[in-house]
């Protein structure tokens, strides 16, 4: 881990930070980075020195009080952080203290109590999936129409092009076909961003000409096999054919269409480019940021407000569509791979809003009528 905490991994002296690093290592990469940043910020606030003697570190940590936690909470609020973010930071620090309360080799915990538990959090307005966003069906149709129109225009240009210009145009066509297949994947399969960009050739299984499945690693680490809708697979096949790619087992499914130009290093993961004769791609999976940029770019071209559109909005649309068509909350829960049913219920509630089933009857009781002749 590229953090001041990582140095304790190689320390000969046992320190409380060694236990914290152990706690962090049990998290997924993105979660670990998030937790690591929160812990570092908290230690800076309470002025807990990472370079102090291990014994003094533990003494200082044991002396942290609920009052200090409450002060940190107000500090975060003064910085303009949202209630959800503050609640998340407090939960991370609480999780750390809970871990340090576990018995050590001598049967005794390093920390005897969790000071975060002494801080009131009811004043934080937090709702699960409260920031959930989705694009509407019409907005998605506009995005898809925009991509398809650009594909047709690019194909027409390619037919009349030669030499280097033809190569450049074909590279653009490959990118468009790749992006279309990815966007269809995210909506029709309602997968998370990393679950799609991490797919490789070996994750695809052909059971029959009309039945394809893919293997994906879920958020909690579990591996599942899922059916791939034919429109998604057809879009992928066209993308691979135009890109002149052979999908081998270790090969990423979706890759960059460019070499490692300096201007792309922040968007694409580094990799060695193939010769032009072998195709148009760098055989490394796209970064999540590259996918996000692509989605926002097409949304902008379709005249859809950008700030509310991200990759997860595609999953949200897929979730709502699946529930609308199936009408079965349990089936939708399995489709989304939520561990708990109430997670799916809250998820859909936030996306769809609370239904007001009796407004008409209430209005009738009060004799309320809408004026239509103005």
Secondary structure, 3 states (H helix, E strand, C coil): CCCHHHHHHHCCCCCHHHHHHHHHHCCCHHHHHHHHHHHHHHHHHCCCCCCCCHHHHHHHHHCCCHHHHHHHHHHHHHCCCCHHHHHHHHHHHHHHHHHHCCECCCCCECCCCCHHHHCCCCCCCCCCCCCCCCCCHHHHHHHHHHHHHHHHHHHHHHHCCCHHHHHHHHHHHHHHHHHHHHHHHHHHCCCCHHHHHCCEHHHEEEEECCEEEEEEECCCCCEEEEEECHHHHHHHHHHHHHHCCCCCCCCECCEECCCCCHHHCCCECCCCECCHHHCCCEEEEECHHHHHHHHHHHHHHCCCCCCCCCHHHHHHHHHHHHHHHHCCHHHHHHHHCCCCHHHHHHHHHHHHCCCCCCHHHHHHHCCCCCCCCC
